[in-house]
Amino acid sequence: MFENGICSLLSRVVPEGGEATAPLPGNLRLWDDDARVLLRTLPAACLDRLFLMFPDPWPKARHAKRRFVHPEMLKVVARVLKPGAEWRIASDDPTYQAWTADVLAAQTLFDVPPPATTRPEGWPPTRYEAKALAAGRGPLYWSAYRRQVTADETA
Ligand SMILES: C[S@@+](CC[C@H](N)C(=O)[O-])C[C@H]1O[C@@H](n2cnc3c(N)ncnc32)[C@H](O)[C@@H]1O
């Protein structure tokens, strides 16, 4: 389902032609299916950082449930992040930017400073970002920091 992204990654970490046989870096794990499924299977509070770089925007309102940034997904992401861990979200799509701002403003699981308008230091560039910039679109970059788990959440 998500072969393009996996192929693109493999082309960077193994020599040309060695995708099926070359050893991978020991600390790399690949998941070639829906990331939402993986997040639901991970143990609680196991991640220090999570990247959501230019998710598909699903701009039609009737498809909003498919957006990765979604009130239901916020709970899923919050569960796997350690307190203080950072969730990085980038988007160039105006509808998705407005949606993300609204969803993040309406939740209590993360502290979210205003988004940056240029890629913050330490964030990797992506292929999609380069296309967006070349097309004149302006990405926004959010860092959402997981708050301490409250008694309400554990109840
Ligand atoms: C707009 S592209 C951005 C790709 C890359 N992150 C970049 O910035 O260059 C969105 C990517 O997310 C993948 N994708 C969409 N929904 C996904 C999901 N639920 N789990 C894993 N990957 C997903 C798509 O297959 C596509 O490769």
The ligand as a Gaussian input file, in Angstrom:
#p B3LYP/6-31G(d) Opt

LIG

0 1
 C        2.321000      13.704000       0.425000
 S        3.265000      12.249000       0.622000
 C        4.645000      12.836000       1.610000
 C        5.801000      11.851000       1.586000
 C        7.010000      12.218000       2.464000
 N        6.638000      12.237000       3.884000
 C        7.599000      13.567000       2.064000
 O        7.411000      14.545000       2.824000
 O        8.251000      13.615000       1.018000
 C        2.279000      11.333000       1.787000
 C        2.786000       9.911000       2.003000
 O        2.137000       9.341000       3.138000
 C        1.825000       7.994000       2.860000
 N        0.715000       7.647000       3.752000
 C       -0.543000       8.158000       3.722000
 N       -1.285000       7.637000       4.711000
 C       -0.478000       6.780000       5.384000
 C       -0.664000       5.914000       6.493000
 N       -1.845000       5.845000       7.126000
 N        0.380000       5.161000       6.906000
 C        1.571000       5.232000       6.286000
 N        1.828000       6.042000       5.231000
 C        0.806000       6.794000       4.782000
 C        1.478000       7.988000       1.394000
 O        1.605000       6.687000       0.852000
 C        2.534000       8.966000       0.841000
 O        3.727000       8.277000       0.543000

